[in-house]
Amino acid sequence: MTKKTRSSFVSRHMDALQLGASVVFLLLVGLYASLTGANVAGLSSSAIWLLIVAAVVGGYMAMNIGANDVANNMGPAVGSGAMTMGWAILAAAVFEALGAIIAGGDVVGTIKGGIIDIQQINDAAQFAWLMFAALLAGALWLHLATAIGAPVSTTHSIIGAVMGAGIAAGGWDLVNWVTIGNIVISWVVSPISGGLVAAGFLYLIKRSITYRSDMTEAATRVVPWLIAAMAWAFGTYMLLKGLGQLVKVSFWVAIAAGAVLGLIAWMLVRGPIARKALLLHNSKDGVNRLFTWPLVCSAALLSFAHGANDVANAVGPLAAIYEAVKEGAVASKASTPLWIMVLGAIGLAAGLALYGAKLIRTVGKEITELDNMRAYAIAMSATLTVIVASQMGMPVSTTHISIGAVFGVGFLRELLKVNYAKMEAVVFAGHQGADRAEVEAYLQRFEAAEVSEKKRMLSEMKKRAKARELAVGTVLAKNEQKALKKAYKKEIVKRSAVLRIVAAWIVTVPATAALAAVLYQVVAALLSV
């Protein structure tokens, strides 16, 4: 058996094991529901079966959220090497489940963002089937997105599904089109905001640390402040988002509390960072090691906050179905029983453990190459952008922000690489006639120089080139410059991954809407027979 055949054999068996484990999990969900939530006195057999099947679909949705969405939190940490895939999956599963159970809240909004006007739906059974169709459509779309390696917004998935099922049930007037318009705007705002903030943080790190001749000395001064900034951002984020259902604080109180936490973090890490920096090589690899534990902590906190917030995308519709079946009432908000919250938490963990590696690998390794400093910039971007957007009332997607941040880091690297290639061209122009050893020695001094010294050296090379009557713009022919720029783009940011992901973002809402509408019509036709 050849290596390729053996790999294919193992892959097929892993797929079969994953599928088998998924089926067993969903069967256990059905059994769990029949012994807990569906075990309600006075319900008809059809209502009991609806609850059991809805619970299975809710578990399926939670699995797909775990498989797709969690990659945004763990992908950068894994791609940078701060965490191994195994530890990332274990940590994410634990913190996702804890976030869902501890901070998921007693009340979950079943209609995200006021997508449809439920006042126009008077029949509780119709509402239950509407939410069932939406839940199944959202789960199926996330399954497909995960299969093709596209991280999409789970919130947008359920929003589109509720919209489509609502239109099928009550017509176009049922939909809040202003909210849908805001969601469309977020497709642009979220990734651009995330990309710009991440690129800004990475450039700050480069100017303050890696562009210095003594990187370890610069890191000793700057890294404690960067860690303090991360502690401030995550302290604020956890109070506003991760623990929002348990602790109610105003925006400015959260900012102040986060600042206190950041100051404490700065005082605690100053000494250890200084001692560790003395043992590191004066290189980017050495500085990268100082960001390892902050990245691990940030990934865990992001997973906790994600479990607390996005578990609603799975259990919210299920809670609405439970309320409609049990009480015969249509509610925009439904009290979520513990058994449903536990189901969502375990579903998140199961989906992540079984299928999360694929999307974690996509986010962490297939878009652009990451190291600890770049992953730090991405984590800070995701946190700060969500905080600011929430305060401004902007409808942003954390998935789009995180992936946009990865794009931003990659495109900044492209820009810097291309600019450096141009500077190298200037150096070569100023060394016309010199031997190779002299040019290489000068390039080494140039790369290690401070930013101000680089500018002086470039100015000197331009003068030398001009003295030899060599125009800098013609050192490399235009076609050579274009080829060089294109080569860097291909190397640093994979355009195929960008296009695939952006296309999936754009079609998420219409795709889930269409699928939910079809599913609702099928259910309605079957029930009328």
RODO-2510 file (C-alpha; in nm, 4 decimals, decimal comma):
residues 529
     n   res          X          Y          Z
     1     m     0,0000     0,0000     0,0000
     2     t     0,1478     0,3337    -0,1104
     3     k     0,1651     0,6374     0,1184
     4     k    -0,1060     0,8140    -0,0843
     5     t    -0,3347     0,5086    -0,0728
     6     r    -0,2766     0,4681     0,3008
     7     s    -0,3618     0,8343     0,3596
     8     s    -0,6827     0,8017     0,1559
     9     f    -0,7761     0,4852     0,3490
    10     v    -0,7248     0,6578     0,6854
    11     s    -0,9204     0,9637     0,5679
    12     r    -1,2198     0,7528     0,4610
    13     h    -1,2229     0,5690     0,7920
    14     m    -1,1956     0,8944     0,9884
    15     d    -1,4919     1,0338     0,7940
    16     a    -1,6904     0,7214     0,8747
    17     l    -1,5989     0,7418     1,2443
    18     q    -1,6941     1,1096     1,2600
    19     l    -2,0270     1,0428     1,0894
    20     g    -2,0980     0,7481     1,3185
    21     a    -2,0142     0,9516     1,6287
    22     s    -2,2394     1,2337     1,5066
    23     v    -2,5337     0,9980     1,4515
    24     v    -2,4847     0,8419     1,7949
    25     f    -2,4719     1,1882     1,9539
    26     l    -2,7950     1,2967     1,7855
    27     l    -2,9690     0,9730     1,8892
    28     l    -2,8602     1,0384     2,2473
    29     v    -2,9957     1,3942     2,2154
    30     g    -3,3325     1,2486     2,1152
    31     l    -3,3267     1,0121     2,4129
    32     y    -3,2215     1,2967     2,6437
    33     a    -3,5073     1,5138     2,5177
    34     s    -3,7631     1,2363     2,5584
    35     l    -3,6608     1,1886     2,9229
    36     t    -3,6458     1,5580     3,0111
    37     g    -3,8059     1,8359     2,8052
    38     a    -4,0552     1,6212     2,6159
    39     n    -4,1652     1,4461     2,9336
    40     v    -4,4436     1,6976     3,0011
    41     a    -4,7838     1,5874     3,1250
    42     g    -5,0789     1,6665     2,9040
    43     l    -4,8931     1,6880     2,5732
    44     s    -5,0236     1,4990     2,2727
    45     s    -4,8061     1,2353     2,1100
    46     s    -4,7536     1,4600     1,8053
    47     a    -4,6354     1,7453     2,0329
    48     i    -4,3961     1,5131     2,2138
    49     w    -4,2498     1,3934     1,8847
    50     l    -4,2160     1,7517     1,7632
    51     l    -4,0148     1,8394     2,0749
    52     i    -3,7926     1,5337     2,0377
    53     v    -3,7218     1,5969     1,6690
    54     a    -3,6712     1,9712     1,7333
    55     a    -3,4220     1,8866     2,0088
    56     v    -3,2296     1,6633     1,7682
    57     v    -3,2225     1,9433     1,5096
    58     g    -3,1162     2,1888     1,7834
    59     g    -2,8318     1,9536     1,8768
    60     y    -2,7394     1,9304     1,5079
    61     m    -2,7369     2,3119     1,4837
    62     a    -2,5192     2,3398     1,7963
    63     m    -2,2750     2,0862     1,6506
    64     n    -2,2446     2,2876     1,3313
    65     i    -2,1913     2,6112     1,5265
    66     g    -1,9123     2,4380     1,7191
    67     a    -1,7575     2,3049     1,3983
    68     n    -1,7722     2,6353     1,2077
    69     d    -1,7734     2,9365     1,4384
    70     v    -1,5195     2,8337     1,7009
    71     a    -1,2417     2,8460     1,4403
    72     n    -1,2487     3,2257     1,4642
    73     n    -1,1280     3,2054     1,8254
    74     m    -0,8791     2,9203     1,8012
    75     g    -0,7563     2,9491     1,4411
    76     p    -0,5024     3,2296     1,4968
    77     a    -0,3637     3,0674     1,8133
    78     v    -0,3166     2,7346     1,6323
    79     g    -0,1849     2,8910     1,3123
    80     s     0,0755     3,0903     1,5060
    81     g     0,1950     2,7832     1,6942
    82     a     0,0880     2,9159     2,0351
    83     m    -0,1367     2,6097     2,0766
    84     t    -0,1446     2,2654     1,9217
    85     m    -0,4612     2,1534     1,7471
    86     g    -0,5390     1,8991     2,0191
    87     w    -0,5067     2,1459     2,3057
    88     a    -0,7010     2,4095     2,1127
    89     i    -0,9944     2,1740     2,0557
    90     l    -0,9943     2,0622     2,4192
    91     a    -0,9727     2,4176     2,5565
    92     a    -1,2374     2,5484     2,3176
    93     a    -1,4758     2,2630     2,3967
    94     v    -1,4443     2,3240     2,7717
    95     f    -1,4743     2,7042     2,7579
    96     e    -1,7528     2,7016     2,4976
    97     a    -1,9575     2,4675     2,7163
    98     l    -1,8835     2,6693     3,0317
    99     g    -1,9820     2,9924     2,8591
   100     a    -2,3069     2,8439     2,7349
   101     i    -2,4100     2,6947     3,0706
   102     i    -2,2783     2,9619     3,3104
   103     a    -2,3410     3,2802     3,1145
   104     g    -2,5881     3,1775     2,8446
   105     g    -2,8615     3,3520     3,0362
   106     d    -3,2067     3,2570     3,1593
   107     v    -3,3765     3,4336     2,8694
   108     v    -3,2798     3,3889     2,5055
   109     g    -3,4332     3,6051     2,2305
   110     t    -3,5877     3,3703     1,9809
   111     i    -3,6191     3,6213     1,7009
   112     k    -3,2711     3,7618     1,6505
   113     g    -3,2718     4,1356     1,6017
   114     g    -3,6472     4,1609     1,5406
   115     i    -3,6281     3,9885     1,2018
   116     i    -3,9999     3,9201     1,1782
   117     d    -4,3093     4,0658     1,3427
   118     i    -4,4410     3,7761     1,5450
   119     q    -4,7524     3,9748     1,6388
   120     q    -4,8835     3,8756     1,2972
   121     i    -4,8620     3,5052     1,3864
   122     n    -5,1426     3,3930     1,6168
   123     d    -5,1201     3,0171     1,5728
   124     a    -4,8705     2,8627     1,8171
   125     a    -4,8382     2,5447     1,6100
   126     q    -4,7608     2,7450     1,2962
   127     f    -4,4977     2,9418     1,4871
   128     a    -4,3411     2,6202     1,6194
   129     w    -4,3091     2,4748     1,2691
   130     l    -4,1749     2,8072     1,1387
   131     m    -3,8950     2,8002     1,3960
   132     f    -3,8328     2,4311     1,3247
   133     a    -3,7837     2,5035     0,9536
   134     a    -3,5521     2,7945     1,0370
   135     l    -3,3462     2,5844     1,2783
   136     l    -3,3031     2,3010     1,0285
   137     a    -3,2181     2,5377     0,7417
   138     g    -2,9543     2,7179     0,9478
   139     a    -2,7984     2,3872     1,0526
   140     l    -2,7876     2,2501     0,6973
   141     w    -2,6241     2,5674     0,5638
   142     l    -2,3575     2,5640     0,8368
   143     h    -2,2904     2,1982     0,7598
   144     l    -2,2322     2,2829     0,3939
   145     a    -2,0130     2,5844     0,4778
   146     t    -1,7994     2,3726     0,7098
   147     a    -1,7654     2,1021     0,4434
   148     i    -1,6261     2,3519     0,1892
   149     g    -1,4015     2,5182     0,4472
   150     a    -1,5821     2,8537     0,4669
   151     p    -1,6179     3,0201     0,8102
   152     v    -1,9542     3,2007     0,8009
   153     s    -2,1655     3,3905     1,0518
   154     t    -2,3874     3,1535     1,2484
   155     t    -2,6003     3,4489     1,3573
   156     h    -2,6589     3,5524     0,9967
   157     s    -2,7439     3,1904     0,9168
   158     i    -3,0287     3,1776     1,1679
   159     i    -3,1395     3,5325     1,0819
   160     g    -3,1736     3,4431     0,7141
   161     a    -3,3529     3,1214     0,8016
   162     v    -3,6065     3,2950     1,0296
   163     m    -3,6649     3,5544     0,7577
   164     g    -3,7252     3,2918     0,4877
   165     a    -3,9553     3,0793     0,7007
   166     g    -4,1404     3,3938     0,8092
   167     i    -4,1991     3,5007     0,4482
   168     a    -4,3246     3,1521     0,3622
   169     a    -4,5600     3,1568     0,6604
   170     g    -4,6928     3,5126     0,6545
   171     g    -4,5696     3,6964     0,3465
   172     w    -4,3139     3,9682     0,2783
   173     d    -4,4762     4,2178     0,5147
   174     l    -4,3772     3,9980     0,8073
   175     v    -4,0083     4,0914     0,7664
   176     n    -3,8350     4,3907     0,9248
   177     w    -3,6488     4,5080     0,6141
   178     v    -3,4610     4,7839     0,7977
   179     t    -3,2915     4,5205     1,0111
   180     i    -3,2085     4,3134     0,7033
   181     g    -3,0589     4,6236     0,5398
   182     n    -2,8369     4,6793     0,8428
   183     i    -2,7181     4,3203     0,8199
   184     v    -2,6232     4,3693     0,4554
   185     i    -2,4234     4,6793     0,5531
   186     s    -2,2415     4,4718     0,8151
   187     w    -2,1052     4,2449     0,5396
   188     v    -1,8842     4,5390     0,4414
   189     v    -1,8361     4,7139     0,7773
   190     s    -1,7347     4,4061     0,9789
   191     p    -1,4414     4,2708     0,7750
   192     i    -1,3071     4,6150     0,6819
   193     s    -1,3155     4,7301     1,0451
   194     g    -1,1502     4,4104     1,1647
   195     g    -0,8859     4,4267     0,8936
   196     l    -0,7927     4,7897     0,9572
   197     v    -0,7676     4,7491     1,3358
   198     a    -0,5600     4,4304     1,3067
   199     a    -0,3272     4,5876     1,0511
   200     g    -0,2890     4,8915     1,2770
   201     f    -0,1919     4,6800     1,5781
   202     l     0,0548     4,4724     1,3759
   203     y     0,2177     4,7838     1,2329
   204     l     0,2437     4,9292     1,5842
   205     i     0,4238     4,6132     1,6984
   206     k     0,6598     4,6272     1,4028
   207     r     0,7478     4,9953     1,4505
   208     s     0,7920     4,9644     1,8269
   209     i     0,9656     4,6235     1,8445
   210     t     1,0700     4,4344     1,5312
   211     y     1,1959     4,7380     1,3406
   212     r     1,4378     4,8128     1,6278
   213     s     1,8005     4,7032     1,6236
   214     d     1,7696     4,5691     1,9808
   215     m     1,4391     4,3835     1,9642
   216     t     1,4591     4,2223     2,3084
   217     e     1,5204     4,5580     2,4790
   218     a     1,2268     4,7092     2,2909
   219     a     1,0101     4,4073     2,3768
   220     t     1,0962     4,4478     2,7466
   221     r     0,9459     4,7987     2,7369
   222     v     0,6559     4,7481     2,4956
   223     v     0,5217     4,3931     2,5483
   224     p     0,3982     4,4550     2,9072
   225     w     0,1918     4,7466     2,7741
   226     l     0,0573     4,5311     2,4905
   227     i    -0,0429     4,2617     2,7400
   228     a    -0,2022     4,5286     2,9599
   229     a    -0,3979     4,6536     2,6582
   230     m    -0,5153     4,2979     2,5920
   231     a    -0,6203     4,2556     2,9575
   232     w    -0,8118     4,5856     2,9397
   233     a    -0,9830     4,4902     2,6140
   234     f    -1,0779     4,1409     2,7288
   235     g    -1,1876     4,2580     3,0721
   236     t    -1,4224     4,5062     2,9056
   237     y    -1,5349     4,2485     2,6486
   238     m    -1,6155     3,9850     2,9101
   239     l    -1,8208     4,2291     3,1192
   240     l    -2,0188     4,3491     2,8174
   241     k    -2,0500     4,0260     2,6194
   242     g    -1,9209     3,7139     2,7912
   243     l    -2,0805     3,7812     3,1301
   244     g    -2,3496     4,0186     3,0078
   245     q    -2,6303     3,7896     3,1232
   246     l    -2,4858     3,7549     3,4737
   247     v    -2,3428     4,1005     3,5436
   248     k    -2,5227     4,4111     3,4182
   249     v    -2,2837     4,7057     3,3923
   250     s    -2,2793     5,0174     3,1779
   251     f    -2,0328     5,0639     2,8937
   252     w    -1,8170     5,3141     3,0828
   253     v    -1,8110     5,1049     3,4003
   254     a    -1,6909     4,8104     3,1921
   255     i    -1,4233     5,0312     3,0322
   256     a    -1,3035     5,1484     3,3760
   257     a    -1,3027     4,7963     3,5209
   258     g    -1,1087     4,6741     3,2193
   259     a    -0,8562     4,9549     3,2654
   260     v    -0,7998     4,8534     3,6286
   261     l    -0,7487     4,4933     3,5168
   262     g    -0,5045     4,6125     3,2506
   263     l    -0,3008     4,8101     3,5055
   264     i    -0,2850     4,5069     3,7353
   265     a    -0,1718     4,2907     3,4421
   266     w     0,1029     4,5424     3,3548
   267     m     0,2332     4,5390     3,7121
   268     l     0,2319     4,1584     3,7232
   269     v     0,4005     4,0870     3,3880
   270     r     0,6704     4,3592     3,3840
   271     g     0,9226     4,1584     3,5841
   272     p     0,8672     3,8160     3,4232
   273     i     0,8741     3,9661     3,0724
   274     a     1,2022     4,1478     3,1436
   275     r     1,3629     3,8313     3,2839
   276     k     1,2418     3,6149     2,9971
   277     a     1,3501     3,8692     2,7348
   278     l     1,7094     3,8478     2,8616
   279     l     1,7133     3,4770     2,7700
   280     l     1,5749     3,5225     2,4179
   281     h     1,7530     3,5714     2,0883
   282     n     1,7450     3,9220     1,9450
   283     s     1,5084     3,8143     1,6680
   284     k     1,1416     3,8023     1,5716
   285     d     1,1236     3,4376     1,6802
   286     g     1,2495     3,5343     2,0233
   287     v     0,9989     3,8183     2,0639
   288     n     0,7172     3,5928     1,9435
   289     r     0,7579     3,3698     2,2474
   290     l     0,6561     3,6549     2,4774
   291     f     0,3047     3,6491     2,3260
   292     t     0,2337     3,2768     2,3722
   293     w     0,0423     3,2765     2,7020
   294     p    -0,1520     3,5968     2,6307
   295     l    -0,2733     3,4290     2,3095
   296     v    -0,3751     3,1123     2,4927
   297     c    -0,5732     3,3144     2,7473
   298     s    -0,7371     3,5281     2,4782
   299     a    -0,8462     3,2206     2,2818
   300     a    -1,0014     3,0673     2,5938
   301     l    -1,1855     3,3899     2,6845
   302     l    -1,3125     3,4358     2,3286
   303     s    -1,4459     3,0795     2,3369
   304     f    -1,6209     3,1432     2,6698
   305     a    -1,7819     3,4608     2,5353
   306     h    -1,8782     3,2848     2,2127
   307     g    -2,0445     3,0008     2,4032
   308     a    -2,2343     3,2522     2,6164
   309     n    -2,3619     3,4492     2,3170
   310     d    -2,3923     3,2252     2,0121
   311     v    -2,5428     2,9248     2,1875
   312     a    -2,8653     3,1265     2,1427
   313     n    -2,8513     3,0551     1,7693
   314     a    -2,9128     2,6888     1,8466
   315     v    -3,1204     2,6933     2,1650
   316     g    -3,3185     3,0124     2,0970
   317     p    -3,5418     2,8621     1,8269
   318     l    -3,5644     2,5380     2,0261
   319     a    -3,6755     2,7329     2,3357
   320     a    -3,9410     2,9058     2,1234
   321     i    -4,0699     2,5695     1,9990
   322     y    -4,0755     2,4349     2,3541
   323     e    -4,2703     2,7388     2,4757
   324     a    -4,5184     2,7185     2,1869
   325     v    -4,5808     2,3456     2,2360
   326     k    -4,5946     2,3515     2,6165
   327     e    -4,7919     2,6737     2,6724
   328     g    -4,9660     2,7130     2,3381
   329     a    -4,8294     3,0675     2,3183
   330     v    -4,6181     3,2652     2,0720
   331     a    -4,3395     3,4517     2,2531
   332     s    -4,0678     3,6792     2,1183
   333     k    -3,8618     3,5814     2,4214
   334     a    -3,8761     3,2430     2,5840
   335     s    -3,7449     3,1288     2,9196
   336     t    -3,4798     2,8714     2,8367
   337     p    -3,4906     2,5575     3,0554
   338     l    -3,1616     2,4188     3,1810
   339     w    -3,2020     2,0990     2,9775
   340     i    -3,2042     2,3031     2,6538
   341     m    -2,9006     2,5096     2,7588
   342     v    -2,7085     2,1916     2,8482
   343     l    -2,8024     2,0414     2,5129
   344     g    -2,6657     2,3475     2,3329
   345     a    -2,3440     2,3479     2,5365
   346     i    -2,2709     1,9804     2,4753
   347     g    -2,3615     2,0208     2,1079
   348     l    -2,1081     2,3023     2,0684
   349     a    -1,8371     2,0891     2,2280
   350     a    -1,9268     1,7788     2,0237
   351     g    -1,9254     1,9634     1,6915
   352     l    -1,5937     2,1262     1,7716
   353     a    -1,4326     1,7985     1,8768
   354     l    -1,5553     1,6080     1,5708
   355     y    -1,5299     1,8636     1,2919
   356     g    -1,3658     2,1796     1,4281
   357     a    -1,0122     2,1016     1,3108
   358     k    -1,0916     2,1717     0,9448
   359     l    -1,2054     2,5313     0,9946
   360     i    -0,9396     2,5990     1,2594
   361     r    -0,6819     2,4966     0,9998
   362     t    -0,8469     2,7163     0,7361
   363     v    -0,8470     3,0274     0,9547
   364     g    -0,5056     2,9667     1,1098
   365     k    -0,3017     2,8406     0,8166
   366     e    -0,4726     2,8527     0,4768
   367     i    -0,5386     3,2275     0,4397
   368     t    -0,2006     3,3674     0,5397
   369     e     0,0956     3,2641     0,7524
   370     l     0,0568     3,3667     1,1154
   371     d     0,2944     3,4070     1,4055
   372     n     0,2230     3,5072     1,7664
   373     m     0,2466     3,8808     1,7012
   374     r     0,0057     3,8615     1,4073
   375     a    -0,2335     3,6428     1,6085
   376     y    -0,2192     3,8990     1,8910
   377     a    -0,3212     4,1735     1,6462
   378     i    -0,6139     3,9593     1,5252
   379     a    -0,7370     3,8862     1,8787
   380     m    -0,7180     4,2537     1,9745
   381     s    -0,8998     4,3540     1,6567
   382     a    -1,1845     4,1098     1,7168
   383     t    -1,2277     4,2266     2,0751
   384     l    -1,1996     4,6033     2,0279
   385     t    -1,4128     4,6136     1,7127
   386     v    -1,6980     4,4266     1,8817
   387     i    -1,6788     4,6570     2,1857
   388     v    -1,6885     4,9766     1,9765
   389     a    -1,9517     4,8445     1,7365
   390     s    -2,1776     4,7341     2,0219
   391     q    -2,1575     5,0782     2,1817
   392     m    -2,2355     5,2480     1,8493
   393     g    -2,5212     5,0117     1,7747
   394     m    -2,3546     4,8823     1,4570
   395     p    -2,4729     4,5357     1,3430
   396     v    -2,1390     4,3580     1,3033
   397     s    -2,0530     3,9895     1,2813
   398     t    -1,7744     3,8558     1,5027
   399     t    -1,6979     3,5960     1,2342
   400     h    -1,6586     3,8624     0,9675
   401     i    -1,4471     4,0769     1,2021
   402     s    -1,2110     3,7911     1,2905
   403     i    -1,1651     3,6728     0,9331
   404     g    -1,1343     4,0341     0,8161
   405     a    -0,8578     4,0758     1,0741
   406     v    -0,6729     3,7778     0,9249
   407     f    -0,7104     3,9360     0,5807
   408     g    -0,5864     4,2710     0,7171
   409     v    -0,2745     4,1155     0,8662
   410     g    -0,2014     3,9331     0,5412
   411     f    -0,2523     4,2362     0,3180
   412     l    -0,0353     4,4523     0,5449
   413     r     0,2416     4,1951     0,5107
   414     e     0,2004     4,2085     0,1332
   415     l     0,2307     4,5860     0,1330
   416     l     0,5379     4,5810     0,3555
   417     k     0,7025     4,3055     0,1510
   418     v     0,6448     4,4880    -0,1759
   419     n     0,7767     4,8125    -0,0259
   420     y     1,0835     4,6318     0,1035
   421     a     1,1422     4,4845    -0,2419
   422     k     1,1380     4,8385    -0,3814
   423     m     1,3877     4,9488    -0,1165
   424     e     1,6130     4,6591    -0,2119
   425     a     1,5940     4,7810    -0,5702
   426     v     1,7168     5,1216    -0,4537
   427     v     2,0072     4,9556    -0,2696
   428     f     2,1044     4,7596    -0,5800
   429     a     2,0820     5,0773    -0,7869
   430     g     2,3227     5,2499    -0,5516
   431     h     2,5659     4,9597    -0,5682
   432     q     2,5979     4,9299    -0,9424
   433     g     2,9390     4,7831    -1,0149
   434     a     2,9953     4,6585    -0,6576
   435     d     3,0608     4,2909    -0,5910
   436     r     2,7897     4,0645    -0,4491
   437     a     2,9456     4,0346    -0,1025
   438     e     2,9427     4,4113    -0,0552
   439     v     2,5778     4,4363    -0,1593
   440     e     2,4699     4,1515     0,0705
   441     a     2,6605     4,3000     0,3652
   442     y     2,4899     4,6348     0,3075
   443     l     2,1476     4,4657     0,2868
   444     q     2,2109     4,2910     0,6185
   445     r     2,2992     4,6228     0,7845
   446     f     1,9940     4,7801     0,6202
   447     e     1,7563     4,5118     0,7486
   448     a     1,8884     4,5413     1,1060
   449     a     1,8830     4,9221     1,1098
   450     e     1,6306     5,1409     1,2902
   451     v     1,3583     5,3052     1,0801
   452     s     1,5303     5,6443     1,0876
   453     e     1,8607     5,4856     0,9847
   454     k     1,6880     5,3008     0,7001
   455     k     1,5613     5,6314     0,5663
   456     r     1,9106     5,7793     0,5794
   457     m     2,0623     5,4777     0,4026
   458     l     1,7946     5,4875     0,1314
   459     s     1,8554     5,8574     0,0774
   460     e     2,2245     5,7857     0,0372
   461     m     2,1582     5,5091    -0,2160
   462     k     1,9268     5,7345    -0,4186
   463     k     2,1966     5,9997    -0,4391
   464     r     2,4529     5,7430    -0,5516
   465     a     2,2126     5,6063    -0,8107
   466     k     2,1378     5,9545    -0,9401
   467     a     2,5065     6,0326    -0,9589
   468     r     2,5422     5,7356    -1,1919
   469     e     2,2473     5,8637    -1,3898
   470     l     2,0294     5,5672    -1,2937
   471     a     1,6627     5,6418    -1,2387
   472     v     1,5266     5,4475    -0,9427
   473     g     1,2029     5,3722    -1,1254
   474     t     1,3890     5,1903    -1,3998
   475     v     1,6122     4,9754    -1,1811
   476     l     1,3589     4,7034    -1,2363
   477     a     1,1603     4,6945    -1,5575
   478     k     0,7859     4,7549    -1,5154
   479     n     0,6982     4,3980    -1,6053
   480     e     0,9528     4,2726    -1,3514
   481     q     0,8040     4,4970    -1,0789
   482     k     0,4548     4,3689    -1,1604
   483     a     0,5719     4,0068    -1,1499
   484     l     0,7475     4,0659    -0,8171
   485     k     0,4366     4,2255    -0,6617
   486     k     0,2127     3,9476    -0,7939
   487     a     0,4491     3,6825    -0,6573
   488     y     0,4371     3,8335    -0,3084
   489     k     0,0575     3,8491    -0,3193
   490     k     0,0331     3,4837    -0,4116
   491     e     0,2763     3,3885    -0,1384
   492     i     0,1242     3,5855     0,1485
   493     v    -0,2552     3,5937     0,1009
   494     k    -0,4277     3,3108    -0,0812
   495     r    -0,6819     3,4726    -0,3098
   496     s    -0,8751     3,1489    -0,3606
   497     a    -0,9451     3,1258     0,0140
   498     v    -1,0486     3,4924     0,0281
   499     l    -1,2904     3,4587    -0,2630
   500     r    -1,4428     3,1362    -0,1283
   501     i    -1,5030     3,2835     0,2162
   502     v    -1,6407     3,6179     0,0943
   503     a    -1,8750     3,4403    -0,1481
   504     a    -2,0064     3,2257     0,1380
   505     w    -2,0649     3,5398     0,3484
   506     i    -2,2669     3,7076     0,0738
   507     v    -2,4950     3,4123     0,0068
   508     t    -2,5492     3,3073     0,3707
   509     v    -2,8672     3,5106     0,4369
   510     p    -3,0380     3,4488     0,0983
   511     a    -2,9349     3,0829     0,0951
   512     t    -3,0697     3,0057     0,4422
   513     a    -3,3818     3,2124     0,3688
   514     a    -3,4580     3,0151     0,0531
   515     l    -3,3870     2,6826     0,2221
   516     a    -3,6030     2,7663     0,5247
   517     a    -3,8892     2,8797     0,3005
   518     v    -3,8798     2,5511     0,1088
   519     l    -3,8624     2,3459     0,4289
   520     y    -4,1570     2,5335     0,5788
   521     q    -4,3654     2,4808     0,2644
   522     v    -4,2833     2,1087     0,2714
   523     v    -4,3855     2,0837     0,6378
   524     a    -4,7041     2,2811     0,5755
   525     a    -4,7953     2,0575     0,2808
   526     l    -4,7358     1,7398     0,4834
   527     l    -4,9394     1,8636     0,7790
   528     s    -5,2313     1,9591     0,5582
   529     v    -5,2565     1,6094     0,4140
***
